[in-house]
Amino acid sequence: MQIICSMIFLLVMIMISVSGFSDFEALLELKKGFQSDPFGKVLASWDAKALSTDRCPLNWYGVTCSSGVVTSIDLNGLGLLGNFSFPVIVGLRMLQNLSISNNQFAGTLSNIGSFKSLKYLDVSGNLFRGSLPSGILNLRNLEFVNLSGNNNLGGVIPSGFGSLEKLKYLDLQGNSFSGEVMSLFSQLNSVEYVDISRNNFSGSLDLGLAKSSFVSSIRYLNVSENSLVGELFSHDGIPFFDSLEVFDASSNRLSGSVPVFSFVVSLKILRLQDNQLSASLPPGLLQESSTILTELDLSLNQLEGPVGTITSSTLKKLNLSSNRLSGSLPLKVGHCAIIDLSNNKISGDLSRIQNWGDSIEIIRLSSNSLTGTLPGQTSQFLRLTSLEVANNSLQGVLPFILGTYPELKEIDLSHNQLNGVIPSNLFISAKLTELNLSNNNFSGSLPLQDASTAGNLSLTNIGLSHNSLGGVLSEELTRFHNLISLDLSYNNFEGNIPDGLPDSLKVFTVSANNLSGNVPENLRRFPDSAFHPGNALLNVPVSPETSKDKTDMTLRKHGYHMKSSVKAALIIGLVVGAALLALVCAMFHFTSRKQHDEEKSDVTGEKSIVQKTEPSSSNVIAAKNSVQENESSSSTTSTPSIKAKLPVSSSRFSQYSDSENSSPFLKEPTEELHSDSTKKDEALSSQVSSSTPSLPKIQNLPDNPRSRQTSMRLDGNLYIFDSSLKLTAEELSRAPAEAIGRSCHGTLYRAVLNPDSVLAVKWLREGTAKGLLLGSERTREAHHIKIHGCTLFSFLSPRGWTAKPPTIVT
């Protein structure tokens, strides 16, 4: 990466030397990267024609030039948007000041080491990214470096900051720099200001290992919001920090006890909050003779023990909240203006605060175990602006003097056991904006009688919930024009809600009272929970907005019911559909069973017909529908007396038959054929009829139209079960056909080969044979028929099966 950067740098230098870029031309190239100028100061003034006689930019905003050489670029706080290209301006060899803070410049800090004369570098508050290039260590004249607030700058700080001997100010806060904190501090020389807060530095903070020049010169040191661990200043023989005034190591993971800081003689601000410090509070930090501290923040730790007396005359801000401190309140707080001891285990009487002097401005003692009452004779709180003693065990009444403090703006005494009547002067105080007395035992009515004659009423937030207040809400309540929040819930108020409360209200709650009447129109925008539970007689008329909301809600509910109805209809439809499907399946099964039974009965009927037709001999001939073409017909019996034939022919048998006498083999005969057969062979019919007197005369039954096909094939030879009869397909094709029976599966024919050979032929209807399954079933059924006489059965299909199922002739 360094090689690539070096090559780019050399290329830019070559381009500049070849093109002969002057300083103002380099700035014009830099300007090309600026996309937006909200104030219109840079893009408008950086004009190529605006040059002085010495080729210096003339009236270019933020540019300082002398004898054609730019020495300063100051574009702070202009909101400029675009890319700030450092390689473009590497030719500004005399540039001493580069200040472009608080813009929206993007890019990297590459080639930053080219400005050898640079003393002041401020690129804070931009969008620069990447790591800090090691070239910055070549800027030996640097005194001020501010890279803060870029967020995307990160990585390990390059080693060698010791070479920047003139550096006094180093601000890296608000980035993503990392590494051991002492590896940086051990390199710094006489730096006065160091801020590395809000980064990812790690390790322990042992400033005793730093250079003596750094220890003696540092005045401001901020290492907060990192990942520092261990004890503070654990190294033995810590040198004196002669100049250190501000030390901030908050929001880390520091542990151990709090140092006495006796080695810091000039320390004014000490912030160690939000760590894991333990043990007791060093008393020396609060004593007048030890330090000159003005601000001490040790909150959010694990400190224990009593606070003790504060005698420091310089301490102004003391924050010891959220620890484990116990004991009583300190009798004196010196000249403290802000005292925060909240969220501890401090107990005892609250009246000790009456000796805290007239310098106090903010008192925060909430979430402790304090008891007693508020002092009623303390008039020295002339500067008091905030009194917060919530969530304790205070009792008694509120002193009238509380409402006389001229600067008091906030009172929070909630969650105590205070009782009595609320002093009326609290509501007409000139500067009081927040009054929270909720969750106490106050009684009586709201003392607003003086509000009608008072001037400007400043209250914005009133919290009186969960008390025993009662009476009617006075109309004077409408005079509080600045109200933002009003909570009167869980009391005993009655009567109407006064009409005229300000529209500025954001929070309004009067639930759990005994109010009645109509809610004023401008309060109907609040939800129902603002009025109920309770207030059984309170009527909330429907305003247009509320009506619209309810209509929308009704429509939504109606839509929901419609969707539910659709779902129910779908479910019912599915159930009915399933029932119908089951019914269809049952009917199909019943029909199939019925057809199967008919098939069996048909076979039985055929057997009966055959028995009645030829009672003489019993020869059974079996034929498979699998014919071999090389097999010849050995005997062809011609019957000249036959008048009608089974009319289905096959090309495979045409070579064995005479073209004049052959007819379509096994074609189902039409009525005409039946008629001709009857007329032309009366003698034969009489002979057969005489031998079979019970044969039914059904030869004129109508044909099945689907069976009338002209070119059907019998695809197979005939085989004899007992070899007692010689028969070929050709002979069978010439046999006369006479219909003697019909079922749902086909037609039964009486075929006469000769006077001694009569066949009963079954023509199976197309589509009902059901392939091999029915064919094989017919084979088995025919094979088990007991024949009484010379009878032949043949089961034929109108088309040859591709799998060659058997054809039975019996």
Secondary structure, 3 states (H helix, E strand, C coil): CHHHHHHHHHHHHHHHHHHCCCHHHHHHHHHCCEEECCCCCHHHHCCCCCECCCCCECCCCCEEEECCEEEEEECCCCCCEEECCHHHHCCCCCCCEEECCCCEEEEECCCHHHCCCCCEEECCCCEEEEECCHHHHHCCCCCEEECCCCCEEEEECCCCHHHCCCCCEEECCCCEEEEEHHHHHCCCCCCCEEECCCCEEEEECCHHHCCHHHHHHCCEEECCCCEEEECCCCCCCCCCECCCCEEECCCCEEEEECCCCCCECCCCEEECCCCEEECECCHHHHCCCCCCCCEEECCCCCCEEECCCECCCCCCEEECCCCEEECCCCCCECCCCEEECCCCCCEEEHHHHHHCCCCCCEEECCCCEEECCCCCCCCCCCCCCEEECCCCCCEECCCHHHHHCCCCCEEECCCCEEEECCCHHHCCCCCCCEEECCCCEEEECCCCCCCCCCCCCCCCEEECCCCEEEEECCHHHHHCCCCCEEECCCCEEEECCCCCCCCCCCEEECCCCEEEEECCHHHCCCCHHHCCCCCCEEECCCCHHHHHHHHHHHHHHHHHHHHHHHHHHHHHHHHHHHHHHHHHHHHHHHHHHHHHHHHHHHHHHHHHHHHHHCCCCCCCEEEECCCCCCCCCCCCCCCCCCCCCCECCCHHHHHHCCCCCCCCECCCCCHHHHHHHHHHCHHHHHHHHHHCCCCCCCCCCCCCHHHCCCCCCCCCCCEECCCCCCCCHHHHHCCCEEEEEEECCEEEEEEEEECCEEEEEEEECCCCCCHHHHHHHHHHHHHCCCCCCCCEEEEECCCCCCCCCEEEEC
